[in-house]
Amino acid sequence: MISISLCMIVKNEARVLARCLDSVSDLVDEIIIVDTGSTDETKNIAAAFSCQVYDFKWVDDFSAARNFAFSKCNCDYIYSADADEVLSEENREKFRLLKENLDPEIEIVQMYYGNQLANGTVYNFDKELRPKLFKRTRSFVWVERVHETVRLLPLVYDSDIEITHLPEKNHAGRDYGIFEKIIAGGEQLSPRLFDFYARELFVSGEKEDFHRAEEYFTEVADSEDSTADIMKAAVCIVVKAAYWRKDYLKMYRYAMKDVAMEPCSEVCFLLGSYYEDMRDYKEAAIWYYNAAFECQSILNIRYQKEYPIQGLIDVYYNLGLMDQVAEYEKLLAEINEE
């Protein structure tokens, strides 16, 4: 049977840390907790579960903190957890069986990360597979009977364990500061971080967040070096930022960049909002319909579901078309029950 180090980085997680540790502490062989500057009871709660609690000065770099935490682990595998995660009884049993039966050649175990859409996260799906269990030391192995080479890709196992994500608040505001610091320092956001920045803005960004981000995303939207996917995401941010500033000329100009390709739900919804504001309800209905039924969302799935459906309800109410109102109210109820 393998041994497992539970490894966590935490800051001001006193309200949820014990809940997380109660659900997993008896399944692991050591607990490593790295605190990045808590001012509440987090460290005292951590100390009740482990004698290996370390301080790490926060430097706006999650990878640096996690690498420090991993360096303190001693077991065969490292289970990386966040304080707002919980394992149900069913998934605790799956975890126990995995620990007892895991082939030691496996280097990464993926687990389902669930309950995403309920908490304003940046994902367009309720659960996804994420790497959660990592072999602490890797052995390089030669493969192939002829033209032999060292196997470079890790051996990954997709388990059926599902972790429930139960955050008490959205951390986007913290993330915006890091993104802005990277950009201000002249660094390029990787495509992955660019995607996260755009998604977090569309999920939980306020007007001032869009205002600060608009110049950067406008440059990306205008750059000939941007891929089609990156350009479309940048356009979404620019369109919403301009809409909020009531700069409708810029809003419409960048919206047409998206519509000229394959329009996305986010831009269609914003065009619907604009025409609803102008009391052109028939035109608004066209764009809301496109957002809901003719396009796909790329940043926030709600712009393909409940948001445009609510828009259709509102504009048809203003048009006095109550049959359509009833139809879309029924559809909205079904979406909300999903």
Secondary structure, DSSP 8 states (H G I E B T S, - for coil): ---EEEEEEESS-TTTHHHHHHHHGGGSSEEEEEES---SSHHHHHHHH-S-EEE----S-HHHHHHHHHHT--SSEEEE--TTEE--HHHHHHHHHHHHH--TT--EEEEEEE--GGGT-S-SSS-EEEEEEEESS----EE-SSS-EE--S--EEEEEEEEEE--SS--HHHHHHHHHHHHHTT----HHHHHHHHHHHHHH--HHHHHHHHHHHHHHHH-TTS-HHHHHHHHHHHHHHHHHHT-HHHHHHHHHHHHTSS-BHHHHHHHHHHHHHTT-HHHHHHHHHIIIII-B-SS-GGGTTHHHHHHHHHHHHHTT-HHHHHHHHHHHHHHHH-
